């Protein structure tokens, strides 16, 4: 069966005036329109395409990559508000609909919202939902403390940032542990810092433990130095605000990083700042 909302590996069956028909082992076929066809038609060659439904509700294939995949969350922009629902730009020819019944609040044209992509099992149609909470669950949990995860910044709160973890769970990133600019919709690598008794999850942008975090901070400092011709006017006397703005690190983390890099003979620390030491190799 050719699955809607997924990438399918299909074989080229036949070339027509409107495009190439692709099929699977069950005998089902789907049209890949001319504008998405490869330069050469090779019968029985396998091709990977994304399948969704067109304006006439037929399955259709494309080589375009949508901005959101099935059962995932992301930030999308509203293109239009119509009588049947709200439509989002998700990178494909046919816009993605958010039914009014799936809107936590009325979505407005030209604004951005985090949505979830789901499939109606009765109609086999894709739709987006802005009612995020009904797609997030923390029981059971599929993460453990210390695990590296993917997060999506969902909302700014009084404590910090509410985040979506691995497209499944809800977690919290405390503001006093964030040393870089974050915006709603940003996607990051993070780590499970703590799982509480009620299954609430605290996450961190840095791994637990001095050695792991300092190594990552070392890389940050070296990368930014390299982008600035190997020298910058920062040292342990610089203000926390200046350090955070330039390196995305707290002053404490920055001092540990430059101390470690100095011991490794990778930088010089002078009255005017820090400087990369050129490798002799």
Residue pairs with C-beta under 8 A, 6 or more apart in sequence:
1 24
1 26
1 28
2 8
2 10
2 24
2 28
2 29
2 30
2 51
2 59
3 51
4 51
4 52
4 53
4 59
4 119
4 124
4 125
4 126
5 51
5 52
5 69
5 70
5 117
5 119
5 126
6 50
6 51
6 69
6 70
7 48
7 49
7 50
7 51
8 24
8 48
8 49
8 50
8 51
8 61
9 46
9 47
9 48
10 22
10 23
10 24
10 30
10 46
10 47
10 48
10 49
10 61
11 22
11 23
11 24
11 44
11 45
11 46
11 47
12 20
12 21
12 22
12 41
12 42
12 43
12 44
12 45
12 47
13 20
13 21
13 22
13 23
13 29
13 43
14 20
14 21
14 43
15 41
18 31
18 33
18 34
19 31
19 32
19 33
19 34
19 36
19 37
20 31
20 32
20 37
20 41
21 29
21 30
21 31
21 32
22 29
22 30
22 31
22 32
22 47
22 49
22 61
23 29
23 30
30 49
30 51
30 59
30 60
30 61
31 58
31 60
31 61
32 47
32 49
32 61
32 62
32 63
33 60
33 61
33 62
36 49
36 61
36 62
36 63
36 64
38 47
38 63
49 61
49 62
49 63
50 61
50 62
50 63
50 64
50 65
50 66
50 92
51 59
51 60
51 61
51 62
52 59
52 60
52 62
52 66
52 92
52 94
52 126
53 59
53 60
53 94
53 124
53 125
53 126
54 60
54 93
54 94
55 94
57 125
62 92
62 93
64 91
64 92
64 93
65 91
66 90
66 91
66 92
67 74
67 76
67 89
67 90
67 91
68 74
68 76
68 90
68 96
68 115
68 117
68 128
69 117
70 117
70 118
70 119
70 126
71 116
71 117
71 118
71 167
72 116
72 117
72 167
73 114
73 115
73 116
73 132
73 135
73 152
73 154
73 164
73 167
74 114
74 115
74 152
74 185
74 187
75 112
75 113
75 114
75 152
75 184
75 185
76 88
76 89
76 90
76 96
76 112
76 113
76 114
76 115
76 128
77 88
77 89
77 110
77 111
77 112
78 86
78 87
78 88
78 89
78 107
78 108
78 109
78 110
78 111
78 112
78 113
79 87
79 88
79 89
79 95
79 109
80 86
80 87
80 95
80 109
81 87
81 107
81 108
81 109
84 97
84 99
85 97
85 98
85 99
85 100
86 97
86 98
86 100
86 103
86 106
86 107
87 95
87 96
87 97
87 98
88 95
88 96
88 97
88 98
88 113
88 115
88 128
89 95
89 96
90 96
90 128
96 117
96 126
96 127
96 128
97 127
97 128
98 107
98 115
98 127
98 128
98 129
98 130
99 127
100 106
102 127
102 128
102 129
102 130
102 131
103 130
103 131
104 130
104 131
104 132
105 130
107 113
107 130
112 184
112 185
113 130
114 130
114 132
114 152
114 154
114 164
114 184
114 185
115 128
115 129
115 130
115 132
116 128
116 129
116 130
116 132
116 135
117 126
117 127
117 128
118 126
118 127
118 128
118 129
118 135
119 125
119 126
119 127
120 126
120 127
129 135
132 154
132 164
133 170
136 164
136 168
136 169
136 170
137 168
137 169
138 169
138 170
138 199
138 200
138 201
139 199
141 169
141 195
141 199
141 201
142 166
142 168
142 169
143 149
143 165
143 166
143 169
143 192
143 195
143 201
144 192
144 195
145 192
145 193
145 194
145 195
146 191
146 192
146 207
146 208
147 191
147 192
148 189
148 190
148 191
148 207
149 165
149 166
149 189
149 190
149 191
149 192
149 203
150 165
150 166
150 167
150 187
150 188
150 189
150 190
151 163
151 164
151 165
151 171
151 173
151 187
151 188
151 189
151 190
151 203
152 163
152 164
152 167
152 185
152 186
152 187
153 161
153 162
153 163
153 173
153 182
153 183
153 184
153 185
153 186
153 187
153 188
154 161
154 162
154 163
154 164
154 170
154 184
155 161
155 162
155 184
156 162
156 184
157 172
159 172
159 174
159 175
160 172
160 173
160 174
160 175
160 176
160 177
160 178
161 172
161 173
161 175
161 178
161 182
162 170
162 171
162 172
163 170
163 171
163 172
163 173
163 190
163 203
164 170
164 171
165 171
165 190
165 192
165 201
165 203
169 201
170 201
171 192
171 200
171 201
171 202
171 203
172 200
172 201
172 202
172 203
173 182
173 190
173 202
173 203
173 204
173 205
174 202
177 204
177 205
177 206
178 205
179 205
179 244
179 247
179 248
179 249
179 250
179 253
180 205
180 244
180 248
181 248
182 188
188 205
189 205
190 203
190 204
190 205
191 203
191 204
191 205
191 206
191 207
191 208
192 201
192 202
192 203
193 202
193 203
193 204
193 208
194 201
194 202
195 201
195 202
196 202
206 212
206 213
206 216
206 217
206 253
207 213
207 216
210 256
213 253
214 253
214 256
214 257
214 260
217 249
217 253
217 254
217 256
217 257
218 257
218 260
218 261
218 266
220 247
220 248
220 249
220 257
221 247
221 249
221 254
221 257
221 258
221 261
221 267
221 274
222 261
222 266
222 267
222 276
224 232
224 246
224 247
225 231
225 232
225 267
225 274
225 275
225 276
226 276
230 275
230 276
230 278
231 273
231 274
231 275
231 276
232 246
232 273
232 274
233 272
233 273
234 242
234 243
234 246
234 247
234 254
234 273
234 274
235 258
235 269
235 270
235 271
235 273
235 274
236 251
236 254
236 255
236 258
236 269
238 251
238 254
239 251
240 250
240 251
243 249
243 250
243 251
243 254
244 250
244 251
247 254
249 257
258 267
258 269
258 274
261 267
262 268
262 269
265 277
266 276
266 277
267 274
267 275
267 276
267 277
268 274
268 275
268 276
268 277
